[in-house]
Amino acid sequence: MADERSTAEAAWIESVLEDYEGRLTRYALRLTGEIETARDVVQETFLRLCRQRRSDVEGHVAEWLYRVARNLAFDVRRKQGRLDQFDRQDVESCQGSTPSAAVVFENRDDASRVLEAIELLSEAEQEVLRLKFQDGLKYHEIANVTGRTTNYVGVLIHTAIKKLRARLQADEPAKCGE
């Protein structure tokens, strides 16, 4: 019976690892600014998951993983004493497959404009936008990860999108006849 349970636990951990390792690494990278530090944060997060009882985290695994990774990343940042910006090359290397050259050239200008606009947002706005749109978390999950209320997460996302829309529209060249 104990062997069956430990086998089931190992399979569950492996499944969670497969589902979240890449996303958590990208998230930790955005917070720490260094790929190796991000990997260390994710490794420690999964070690802590292994020490948790499954029943304590099941049903809110994503929230638990992101919260632990966030806290560990902030601890590392405090210890390092710096708030580095993430390196786009490291983020791209975490994402896996490389798009075709045609796709890269076609989207480069738009993506660059969006990334520049995002970097002008507050750290809190950047974090909630990325958790929502890059990591696919729901508002209540983001609230649990960041320690903010669900309503405040909604306000941050709404405000950030409004700011992005205004900045991107202001940057658009005027069209002929307008």
PyMOL commands that set and color helices and strands:
alter all, ss='L'
color gray80, all
select helices_A, chain A and resi 2-32+35-51+54-57+61-80+88-94+101-119+123-134+139-146+150-171
alter helices_A, ss='H'
color red, helices_A
deselect
rebuild
show_as cartoon
